Every structure is written in C-alpha cells, then in structure tokens.
Amino acid sequence: MNIYIARHGENEDNAKGILNGHRDLPLTDKGYEQARILAGKIKETQINFDVVYSSPLERAYETGRVITRVLRLMNPVVHPLLIERDFGVMTGLKASQIEEVCGSRIIKGEHITYFLDPPEAETFPDLMVRAREFLDFLQEVHSENENILLTCHGDIGKMIYAEFYGLDWEDVLVNFHFGNCDLLLLSKDSPKEDVHVFEFKH
C-alpha cells in the first residue's frame, strides 16, 4: 500500500501566527493557490488515488476537495482520526506565546516550537496511538496495491510518518519538516529519509 499525506494549505490562523488545533477557520487565497499547485503537481506526475481521506476540519477538507476536483475523483471521505492535535489551553494563542506559557516543556525544531503537555492538550504519545489506530484501519479495509491520499495537518501527519517507520517522535519533531501543501509518500519502497514527493517552497 502506498500512503500519500498532504498537509492542508495556509489558513487564516496560519497566516496570523495563531495556534489553531481544532479551530476551524478557512483557507486563505494563498492556501487555495497552494492546493491548486499541489493538485497540478499530482496530475503531472500521474499519481492515481483509489480513495482520498480527509480530516473533518475545513482547511484539510477543502485542500482535499481541490485535489479531487482536479483529478476528477470522488470527494474526500472524512475520517475523525485525521483531525489535528487538540491544542488544549494553547488553542487560539499566538505561536510567539508558546515559551511564555509552557516554559521548558517545549521542543524546538528548525521551523517550529512544539509545546509538550499543557492542560487539556493531546500529547505526542497520544497522537502516536491515534496514528497507529488509523494505519491499522487502512490495513484492514484496503489491499496492498492501493494508493491512498490523506489530507490532514502538521502534527498528526508527522506522527503518522513516525509510526509508519517506527521512529522516535521527538526526533521527528526536531528533524522533519512537513509544510503547507507538502506531499509525502509512506511505502515499503520509500525510505524514511526520502518521503517528500513534493515540497512546497515556503
């Protein structure tokens, strides 16, 4: 089975540096353009998908809708396990406030500072469990020769990648970048160091 993962295009919270989590603001004009560019790249490379699954949040679903329209596929199938991490009390705060609110309970990657366990938030180990549950679901309902596309989010997308390859989630946060409208391929024939099919120039 080939599992492709696309992160959604820029949405209004992304543009303003707001921690969105389960907030459900729409894509910006730039976000729609990113999705159209990604859809065009997929069409150019002639990747065919048997099914497209999406997070229930609008920014991911609309990204999936742009792709399915361009490829003339059925609309994405919404799956709740693909929803972004619940940010708990950090939801709606500015990304610049992470260190102030969370103190030392953070991990700094090259592009993003991650908070670990503020009140009411899902932890990354929580997300790893959810990622495994979703991968098990795919194994149960799809055959080995299918191409599956997921349109989802940064944190859950990274944890699906980590769980698929058996990687340490902390190492993934520090060393792996998954930007808006990047496209990954998780496959037994795709080594963990070379999963980016398309990396958007941000």
VENBEL-V541491 format. One record per pair of residues at least 4 apart in sequence whose C-alpha atoms are under 7 Angstrom apart, sorted by sequence separation. I is the first residue (numbers start at 1). GAP is how many residues later the second one is. D is the distance in Angstrom with one decimal. If there is no record, write none. Layout:
BEGIN
((I,GAP,D) (I,GAP,D))
END
This chain:
BEGIN
((10,4,5.8) (11,4,6.3) (12,4,6.4) (13,4,6.0) (14,4,6.0) (27,4,5.2) (28,4,6.4) (29,4,6.3) (30,4,6.1) (31,4,6.3) (32,4,6.2) (33,4,6.2) (34,4,6.2) (35,4,6.1) (36,4,6.1) (37,4,6.2) (38,4,6.2) (39,4,6.2) (40,4,6.1) (41,4,6.3) (42,4,6.3) (43,4,6.5) (57,4,6.2) (58,4,5.8) (59,4,6.3) (60,4,6.3) (61,4,6.1) (62,4,6.2) (63,4,6.5) (64,4,6.1) (65,4,6.0) (66,4,6.3) (67,4,6.2) (68,4,5.5) (69,4,6.4) (87,4,5.1) (93,4,6.8) (97,4,6.1) (98,4,5.8) (99,4,5.0) (102,4,6.8) (108,4,6.3) (109,4,5.9) (117,4,6.2) (122,4,5.9) (123,4,6.5) (124,4,6.2) (125,4,6.4) (126,4,6.5) (127,4,6.0) (128,4,6.2) (129,4,6.3) (130,4,6.3) (131,4,6.2) (132,4,6.0) (133,4,6.2) (134,4,6.4) (135,4,6.3) (136,4,6.2) (137,4,6.4) (138,4,5.7) (142,4,6.8) (153,4,5.6) (154,4,6.1) (155,4,6.4) (156,4,6.2) (157,4,6.3) (158,4,6.1) (159,4,5.9) (160,4,6.0) (161,4,6.4) (162,4,5.8) (163,4,6.3) (168,4,6.4) (169,4,6.3) (170,4,6.4) (171,4,5.9) (172,4,5.1) (178,4,6.2) (186,4,6.2) (190,4,6.6) (191,4,6.5) (10,5,6.7) (13,5,4.8) (27,5,6.3) (42,5,5.9) (55,5,5.8) (56,5,6.4) (68,5,4.7) (108,5,4.4) (122,5,7.0) (152,5,6.4) (162,5,4.7) (185,5,6.8) (190,5,6.2) (13,6,6.8) (54,6,6.3) (55,6,6.2) (68,6,6.4) (107,6,5.9) (108,6,6.2) (117,6,5.6) (162,6,6.6) (13,7,6.0) (54,7,5.5) (68,7,6.1) (106,7,6.8) (107,7,5.1) (116,7,6.1) (162,7,6.1) (106,8,5.4) (107,8,6.5) (106,9,4.4) (186,9,6.4) (54,10,6.6) (65,10,6.1) (105,10,6.2) (106,10,5.5) (159,10,6.7) (162,10,6.7) (185,10,5.1) (65,11,6.5) (105,11,5.6) (184,11,5.2) (185,11,6.5) (13,12,6.9) (64,12,6.1) (184,12,4.5) (185,12,6.4) (12,13,6.1) (102,13,6.6) (183,13,5.9) (184,13,5.4) (11,14,6.6) (12,14,6.3) (183,14,5.5) (11,15,5.5) (12,15,6.1) (183,15,5.0) (11,16,3.8) (12,16,5.7) (102,16,6.7) (182,16,5.6) (183,16,6.5) (10,17,5.8) (11,17,5.0) (98,17,6.6) (182,17,4.7) (9,18,6.5) (10,18,6.1) (182,18,5.4) (181,19,6.3) (10,20,6.5) (11,20,6.0) (10,21,4.1) (179,21,7.0) (9,22,4.1) (54,22,5.8) (56,22,5.5) (9,23,6.4) (53,23,5.2) (54,23,5.9) (55,23,5.7) (56,23,6.5) (52,24,4.9) (53,24,4.7) (54,24,4.8) (55,24,5.7) (56,24,6.2) (154,24,6.1) (9,25,5.7) (52,25,6.2) (53,25,5.7) (54,25,6.0) (55,25,6.1) (9,26,5.8) (53,26,6.4) (57,26,6.6) (39,27,7.0) (55,27,4.5) (56,27,6.1) (165,27,6.6) (35,28,5.5) (39,28,4.7) (43,28,6.6) (54,28,6.6) (55,28,4.7) (131,28,6.2) (89,29,6.7) (127,29,6.4) (131,29,4.8) (36,30,6.3) (88,30,6.9) (89,30,6.0) (35,31,6.3) (39,31,6.3) (88,31,6.0) (89,31,6.3) (128,31,5.5) (132,31,6.3) (26,32,6.0) (27,32,5.4) (35,32,7.0) (88,32,4.3) (89,32,6.8) (127,32,6.4) (131,32,6.6) (24,33,5.8) (25,33,7.0) (26,33,5.4) (88,33,3.8) (24,34,6.0) (25,34,7.0) (87,34,4.6) (86,35,5.3) (87,35,6.5) (128,35,6.3) (86,36,5.4) (85,37,6.1) (11,48,6.3) (81,49,6.5) (9,50,6.9) (8,51,5.9) (8,52,4.7) (81,53,6.3) (9,54,6.3) (8,55,5.5) (22,62,6.3) (21,63,5.7) (21,64,5.7) (22,64,5.9) (109,64,6.1) (110,64,6.7) (21,65,5.3) (109,65,4.1) (21,66,5.1) (108,66,6.5) (109,66,6.6) (83,69,6.8) (84,69,5.6) (21,70,6.0) (82,70,6.0) (85,70,6.4) (19,71,6.8) (20,71,5.7) (84,71,6.6) (85,71,6.3) (19,72,5.6) (20,72,5.7) (84,72,5.7) (19,73,5.2) (18,74,5.8) (19,74,5.6) (82,74,6.8) (18,75,5.7) (19,75,5.8) (18,76,4.4) (19,76,5.8) (17,77,5.8) (18,77,5.7) (17,78,5.7) (64,87,5.7) (63,88,6.9) (61,90,6.9) (60,91,5.5) (60,92,5.2) (60,93,7.0) (50,96,6.1) (52,96,6.1) (53,96,6.2) (54,96,5.7) (55,96,6.5) (50,97,5.5) (51,97,5.5) (52,97,4.7) (53,97,4.8) (54,97,4.8) (55,97,5.3) (49,98,4.9) (50,98,6.0) (51,98,6.5) (52,98,5.8) (53,98,6.4) (54,98,6.0) (48,99,6.9) (49,99,5.6) (49,100,6.4) (1,142,6.8) (1,143,4.2) (8,143,6.4) (38,143,6.4) (1,144,5.2) (2,144,6.4) (3,144,6.1) (4,144,6.0) (5,144,5.8) (6,144,6.1) (7,144,5.8) (8,144,6.0) (1,145,5.3) (2,145,4.9) (3,145,4.9) (4,145,4.6) (5,145,4.7) (6,145,4.8) (7,145,5.2) (8,145,6.2) (1,146,6.2) (2,146,6.2) (3,146,6.1) (4,146,6.1) (5,146,6.0) (6,146,6.4) (7,146,5.0) (35,146,6.3) (7,147,6.3) (34,147,6.3) (5,152,6.9) (10,170,6.1) (9,171,5.0) (7,172,6.8) (8,172,5.6) (9,172,5.2) (7,173,5.3) (8,173,5.3) (7,174,4.8) (6,175,5.7) (7,175,5.9) (6,176,5.7) (7,176,7.0) (6,177,4.5) (5,178,5.6) (6,178,6.5) (4,179,6.7) (5,179,5.0) (4,180,5.4) (5,180,6.5) (4,181,4.5) (3,182,5.7) (4,182,6.2) (2,183,6.7) (3,183,5.1) (2,184,6.1) (3,184,6.4) (2,185,5.1) (1,186,6.6))
END
